[in-house]
Amino acid sequence: MGQPHRNTLSEALLLNMGQRFVVYMHTGQCHRNSLKIKEFFEEKAFGRRVDLEDRMVLKAMSRNAAAYVVRSVFGKGLKDLLVEETEPELLVPDWPLSECEAFPWSRPTYEATKCVFNLVPCDNKFEREFARFLDYVPDVEAFAKLPEQFGFSIEYTDNAANLRYYYPDFVVRLKNGERWLVETKGAETVEVAHKDRAATLWCENATLLTDTTWQYLKVPQKEFMKLQPSEFADLEVLQT
């Protein structure tokens, strides 16, 4: 009976590095990527061919800098393998907000007349101010703050090709029939650009699939305060 294979220290290091990139892949793919990483260290990483069992080489490979190099070199090439694009499809023809079950809320609220909820659940003072604006302006027919409890989210990928879920702030219906997804924003993070692209794409697909015009708008707090809009249409200048 043959003896079970035991990984050498270098093989264990390489396999561990390979697994960091292939959490969505099957075991065989993970093994193939670790072989590619092994070839990279043997032939290219040190500027010459090296023995991966050499103690000095192993010490260099175990440093954080080595893992950083592997992430930089292999991460870009693996992104296309980790993320699969699919054709958009309409899964649920209608998803009324009125179907959202009651939920507790301890943060700011606003009692609006144009919202299906008895109170608009806001995460901060700016969202409350924006809800008051939507309830007041004449060109808005109805709106709602989209609580996570409702379950509506948009998938997007971050810089590391990780799948994330984005929960837009508001949905707005204008009197001319247009629908808008609106994101109110105080401070912006590196994730915002990815969310913006995902929300814009969602609106484009929703328009094609429903024959109803959907658009996305991000409303930065500072710009909103400077603009002092009197109609929702005034906010469209923020798209430029």
N, C-alpha and C positions, 0 to 999 in steps of 0.2 A: 504494500500500500504506500502510495507516495506521501511525502511529508507536505503539510500545508505551507503555502508560500507566506513568508514573513517579510513585510516591507522593510527596506533599509531606511535609515534616517533621512536620506535625501529623497527617497520615494515618498515617505510620509509627508515631508515638507511640501513637495510638489503637488501631491494629491490634495493636500489641504488648501493650497493656493488655487488649484483648479476648481475645487468645490465652491469657492466663494463666488464664482461667476455662473454657476450652472444649477442653481437651486430649482429652476423650472425644467431641467433636462433630465433624461433618464440616466441610469448609472453608466451605460456604455459610452454616452456622450461625455460624461464627466471624465472617464478614463482617457478618452481620446484627447481631451483638452489638457489633462495633466501631462500626457506625452509631448504635446506641443510646447508646454512650458518647460519640460525637461530639456527638449532640444534647444530652446531659447537660451537656457542657462549654460548648457554644455558648449554651444557654438558661438553665441553672440554677446551675452550679458557682460562677460569679462574681457571682451576684445580679442579673445583667443580661445581655443578648445581647452576645457579644464576637466579634471576628474571630480565628479560630484561627490565622491566619498572622501575627498581630501578634507581634513579637519578645518583648514582655513577657509575653504570654499563653503563648507557647511555653516561656519560661523557667519560668513557674509550673507548667505541665503536666508538665515534665520532673523536677520535684522528687519525692522519695519520698513526701511528704505527699499529692500528687495520686494516686499509685498506691494509697496506703492508702485514700483516700476511695472510689476506684473499687471496690476489693475489698470495702469495707464496704457500699456501696450495691447493687452488682450481685451480690456473692457470695451473699447470702441468697436472692435470686430465682432464681439459677441452680442452687442445690442440688437442687431438685426435678427439674430437667432432667438433672442428671448422674447421679442415683441412681435406678435402676429397681427397684421391688419385684417379686418373683416369688413364685409359690405354692410352698410347700415340697413336695419330693418325695423319696421314698426311692430313692436311686441305687444303693446297695449294701446288700442285705439283711443280710449279716454281713461283718464286717471283723475277723478275729481278730488279736489282738496277736501271736500266735505266728508270724504271717507276716512280722513285722518282721525284716529281716536283721540279723545281728550288726554292731555298730559299736564303734569305739574310744571310750573315755571317760576323761578325765583329772581330772575333778572328783569331789566326794564321792560315795560309793556306800554302799548298805546291803544286806546279805545277808538277804533276807526269805524266809519260807516260804509266804506267801500271794500271791506275785507270779509271773507267768509268766516273767519274766527272772531269770537267776541272780543278778544284782545290780541294785538299783534305782538308776538314774542320776540323781543329784540335782545341782541347780545351786548349792546353798548348804547351810549347816549346818541351817537351819530346815527345808528340804525333807527332809533326812536324818532329823531328829527327828520330822517328821510321818510319814514312811514307817515308822519304828520304832513309832509310835503305832498306825498302821493295822494293822501286823502283829501287834500285841499285843492289841488290844481284841476282846472276844468276839463283837460283832455284825457284824464285817466278815468276809465270806466270801472275798473276793479283791480285789486292787487292783493298780494299775500306775501308775508315773510315765509320762506320755506324752512320749516323746522326739520332737523334731522329725523325726528320721529315719523315724518311723512314718508321717508325712505327714498327720496329722489336724489340721485347723485350722478356725476359725470366722471367716467374713467379718464385718467391721463397718466403719462409716464414722466418721472422726474429725470434729473441729469444722469442718474445711475441706472436708468431703464427699469426702475421699480414701478410697479403698478400702484397707483394711488386713486383715491376717490375724492372728488371735489363737490361740495355742497353749496350751490349758488345761494345768494342771500334772498333776492326778491324775484317774483314773477309778476309782470304787469300787463294788463290788457287795456289798450287805448280805445277810444271811441271810434277810431277809423278802422278797427279790426286788427291792428298790429299787436303781436305779442313780443314781450321783451324779457330776457333774463338780465337781471341787474345785480352787479356786485359792488357793494359799498366798501371803500377801502381807506383805512387810516394810514398805517405804515405798510410799505410793501416789502416782501421777502423775495428770495430767489425763485420761490415756487410760483409766484404770481404769473409770470410770463407763460409758464406751462398751462396753468389754469385758464388763462385768457384764450390761448389757442384752442384748448379742448372745448371751452364753452362756445367759441365762435364756430367751430366745426359742428358742434351739436346743433346749433341754430340753423346752419346751412342744411344739414341733413333733415332736421325737423321740417323745414320749409318745403323741401323736396317731397317728403313722405306724406305730409298732411295738407299740402296746398294752402297753408296758412303762413303768413310772413312772420318769421321769428328772427329777432336780432339780439345781439349781446352788447351790453354797455357796462363799462367800469366807471364808477363815480368816486374819484379821490376826494377825501373830505376837504382838503384845503381848496381845491378847485371849486367844489360845490359852494363853499362859503364865499369865495370871491365872486362867483357867477350870480348868486342870489336869483335863481330861476323862478319865473312865475308860471311856467307851463312845463310839462314833461318834454315837449319838443325843444325847449331851450337847452336841454342836456346833451342833445345830439352834437353840439360843438365839441364835446369832450372826446368824441370818437376820432377827431383829426389829430 
